[in-house]
C-alpha cells in the first residue's frame, strides 16, 4: 500500500510502445497495395500507387525490412525501393531506377524528409523509435466514439522539424487515431488522421489515412486497396536481385 | 438669378455671420476627423492595380499553380575572409534556428545551409539530406561541405556566392505577415551574433513595409514642417501673424476634409495620397489672391466689410476658374488605372473644391476679425507702383512687353533645348531606388545583387498543350536552352528550372561524371529522375518549378535590378529564342518583376490619358473663362513651356520618368494654369478700364501689362513662392519620390510664374494685332 494507486496504470511510454507495435509491427509480415493522393492547396492532384511489403525481424520496436514497388505514376512503373530499418541507427535504403537498370544505395540523413513528395515523412511510413522522445499523458478523452489517451511526445534531440507531437491513441487497439505536430514556434502545422480502420485477419488496420500540412494547405490521402498479414514473405525478397525483378506474386 | 448671386450671397452671409460660419466649418471638420482612427497604409506595389486586373489574376494563378510565396526576405551574410569557417557557419546555424521560430515566417520553406536539401554522390552512394546538419568540426568535414556547396549549381549564387564570401538565407513569409516586422526581428537576432560578418536584409516586402513606415513618418513630420515654413514665409510677406494664420486655417481645414473623405470611403493611404497634405497646403495658397487684393482694396476703401465684398467680386471669378481647373487636373487622375493615383486624384480634387467653398465662406469670415489698426499700417506698404517687389515685377514684365521679339526668340532656343531633352526621357520605375543610395535597404540590395543571383524575381512560365509534355527531352532541352539564352542578358543573374533538377540527378546517378551533366534522352528516364528528386528534396522544390500534370514549367529568372525595364529585356529575349527554336509551348511572363513592368507601362498610358484629358478640359475652362480661343491659347503657353522645360531637364539628367513625375505632369496643368488665369483675366479687366471698348493702343497694352505684373502679379509671385516653399521641405525627405515631387513642384512654380510675368507680356505685345482684332474682348 506504499505505492501510489496509478502504478497499475499504463505509462505514457508504454502507450506509445504499444501504439508503435499496433501501427507498424502487426503480424510477422504485411503486404498492402495503396493509392496515395498528393493534393495541393489549390486542388491539384498527383497520384502514386504502390505495393508495400514489410517483414519484422525481432519483436516490436526491432529491425524491419520494407520493399516498395511503384505502379504509378506511369513513368516510374517498375521502380522499387527497399529499406532495412534499424531502430538505433540510420536505415539503409536502396532504389532501383528502371530507365538506367541501376540500383543505388541511398544514405539517408533525414528521416523527417518527405516520402515520395508526400506529406508523410519516412518516419511516418516506417515508425519512429519510442526512445527518441519523452512521453507524457496529457489527458484521456473521447475522439468520436473511441476512448483515447492523448500523449505528448517531445523529441529529445533537436534534429526534427517539430517541437512536439500529440497523439490520440485508441485505448482498445492502440492505433493512433489522430496526431498533431507542432512546429518550433508551438504552432500546429501537421495533422494526421486515421479515417478508416478495418479488421484484417484479426488485426485492426488503418486503411485510410490523411496527413495534412495546416500551414501550406497541402495534404496527402492514403487508402489501402488490399491489405494482408502473415503471408509468408520469404527473406530473399529483400535483396538487390528482386529490386530489379520484383516477383509478381508478391507485389500484385 | 443674377450671375454670381450665390457666390455673393455666400460671401455676404459669411461677412455678416462670421462666427456662425466658422462654427459650422469647425463642426464639419470634426466630423471628418472622426474617420482618422480608421487610417491604414498600403505600400504593396501589387495594389497599384486592381485585384481583377489581368496581370494580377494571372500572377495569382501562377503563384497558386506553383505554390509560390508572394513575399520572401533575403538575409545576406558577408564575411570578407570567406563563409566556410566554424564561426560563421555556427552563426548561420543559430540565425536560421531563430528565424525558423519566428511568427509570420513560412518555416517549412526557409532556405539556408541547414534547411536546404542536397543530393550528392559519395563512393557510389547517393547522399540525401540537408546540406549541413551541423557545423563541420574537422577539416575533412569542412572540405566536404565546400565540395557539396560548389559542386551543386543550384546553390551557387543562391545560398553561396561564387567567391564564397557571401551566404544567403531566404525567408518566405506567410500571407499577411508584415515584412518590416520580420526584418526588424531578424536585425535583432543578427545583432546578437558578434562575429566579423556583415548582414544585409533585402527583398520586396522589407522595402515595401519600410516604405509604409517612412510614409507615415513623412506625413506626420513633413506636413507640419511644410505648414510651419509656409506660415513663416507668409508672415515675411504680409508682416501680419493674423493674416498668415488666416492662410493656414483653410489649408488645415481642407487637409482634414480630404483625408477624412478618403479614409471614410475605406481607401488606405498610398504613396501618392501621403503627399496630399502638402499638395493641399500649397493649393490653399490660392487664397493668397484674396488677401493680396484685400490689402489693395482696404487701402482704397478703408472699410473692412466693403473691402472684403469688393475683393471677392474682383477675384471671385478667377478663383472659381483656377480652383475648378485644379480640381479638374486632379480629377483627371481618376481616369488612371493605377489605384494610388486614382485615390490621390479623388482626395485632392475633393479638397480643392472644399477650398473653393472656403474661399467664399471661411476666408471672408476670418477676414472680418482682422485688426483694422494693424491692417492700416501693413497695407500702407502695399503699393503696386512703389514696392520693391512691384518694381521688380514691372521690370520683368517690361522686358517682355518692350523686347518681345528677343524674349520670344530666347524662349524658342530654350524650347529647342527642352525638346532635345524630352526625347531622351526613359520611362522607368524602380521601387528600390525610391530609397536613397546610402539607405540600408538600397545598400543591402546593391551588395546582394553584386554577389548573388539577383534580388528581383520574374518568372517565365512555359505552357504546353498536353499533360506530361514537360517531361519530354524536347521540352527539357528547350527550357535549358532558353535559360542559357536569358542568362546572357546583363540584367539576369541566375535562372533556375526543373531542367536543372533533372541534370543534377543525372550527374549524381553517374558519379559526377561531367558527361552526364545533361538532359537524358528519354521521357521515362526524366520521369524517374524527377521522382527520385521528389524523394530527396522538399516537395515545394519541385512544385515551385512544374505543375502537377507536368503541363507547365516555371523558369525562375533572378534579376540584378528592380528596373521595370529589365523584365522587358527578358520577355524580348524569350521571344527571340522561341522564334529561332520553334516548339509547341507558349512562354508567358509572371512574377513581381513582370508586374512592375506592367504597372510601369500603365503609368505611362495613364499619364498620357490624364494629360490629354486635362489639356482639353483646362483649355475649355480657359476658353470659357476668357470667352476666347485665342486667349486660351496664349494662356496655355507659359504652362506648356514650363512642363516641357522640366521634361527637358529630366531627360538630360537621365532621371527616370517614374510614377511621381508622370502624376505631377498631369497635375501641373491644373496648378500652373492658375497664374495665367489670374494674369490674363486681370489684364483684360484693366485694359478694358483703360482703353474702353475700342481697339487698344500699344502703349495702353504695355501699361496694363505692367500694372498687371505689379499688382495681381505680386499675388502670383507670392502664391508661387509660398507654394514652392511648402514643397521645398520635401527636398529633405529620406525617400526619393518625395524629393522628386518637391523639386518638380518648386521648379514648376518658379518657372511658370516667371514665364507668366515675362513671356505672357511678350506674346501679348507681339500678337496684339491678332489678339485684339475687334476690341479688347
Contacts between the chains, C-beta under 8 A, distances in Angstrom:
chain1	res1	chain2	res2	distance
A	38	B	539	7.6
A	38	B	548	7.9
A	40	B	67	6.3
A	40	B	543	6.9
A	40	B	548	6.6
A	41	B	64	7.5
A	41	B	67	7.0
A	42	B	64	4.3
A	42	B	65	6.7
A	42	B	67	7.7
A	44	B	65	7.3
A	44	B	547	6.6
A	44	B	548	3.8
A	44	B	549	7.6
A	45	B	548	6.3
A	46	B	548	5.0
A	70	B	531	7.8
A	73	B	527	6.7
A	73	B	531	7.1
A	74	B	527	7.8
A	75	B	468	7.8
A	75	B	471	6.7
A	75	B	523	6.6
A	75	B	524	5.0
A	75	B	526	7.8
A	75	B	527	2.8
A	75	B	528	6.4
A	75	B	531	7.7
A	76	B	527	6.1
A	76	B	528	5.4
A	76	B	531	4.6
A	79	B	528	6.1
A	79	B	531	6.7
A	95	B	126	7.5
A	95	B	532	6.7
A	95	B	535	7.5
A	97	B	509	6.9
A	97	B	528	5.4
A	97	B	532	6.9
A	98	B	524	7.5
A	98	B	528	6.8
A	99	B	520	7.6
A	99	B	522	6.4
A	99	B	524	4.8
A	99	B	525	3.8
A	99	B	528	5.0
A	100	B	509	6.5
A	100	B	525	7.0
A	100	B	528	7.9
A	102	B	509	6.9
A	104	B	124	7.9
A	104	B	125	7.5
A	104	B	126	5.1
A	104	B	509	6.6
A	105	B	124	7.2
A	105	B	125	4.7
A	105	B	126	6.8
A	106	B	125	7.1
A	106	B	126	4.5
A	106	B	127	7.7
A	106	B	128	5.7
A	107	B	122	7.6
A	107	B	125	5.2
A	107	B	126	6.9
A	107	B	127	4.9
A	107	B	128	7.2
A	107	B	129	7.9
A	108	B	128	5.7
A	108	B	129	6.6
A	109	B	127	7.1
A	109	B	128	7.0
A	109	B	129	3.1
A	109	B	130	7.0
A	109	B	133	6.2
A	110	B	117	7.6
A	110	B	128	7.0
A	110	B	129	4.2
A	110	B	130	6.2
A	113	B	117	6.8
A	113	B	128	7.2
A	113	B	129	7.1
A	113	B	536	7.6
A	113	B	537	7.9
A	113	B	538	7.6
A	114	B	534	7.3
A	114	B	535	7.6
A	114	B	537	7.9
A	114	B	538	6.7
A	114	B	539	5.1
A	115	B	535	7.5
A	116	B	531	7.0
A	116	B	534	5.9
A	116	B	535	5.6
A	117	B	534	3.6
A	117	B	535	7.4
A	117	B	539	4.8
A	117	B	542	6.6
A	118	B	539	7.4
A	119	B	539	7.7
A	159	B	133	7.1
A	161	B	107	7.7
A	161	B	108	7.5
A	183	B	100	7.9
A	183	B	107	5.8
A	183	B	108	8.0
A	184	B	97	7.9
A	184	B	100	5.5
A	184	B	101	4.9
A	184	B	107	6.9
A	185	B	100	7.9
A	185	B	101	5.2
A	185	B	102	7.2
A	185	B	103	6.3
A	185	B	107	7.2
A	189	B	108	7.3
A	213	B	108	7.3
A	215	B	106	6.9
A	215	B	107	7.9
A	215	B	108	6.3
A	215	B	174	7.3
A	216	B	67	7.3
A	216	B	106	7.7
A	216	B	108	6.3
A	216	B	109	8.0
A	216	B	540	7.5
A	218	B	67	7.6
A	218	B	539	6.9
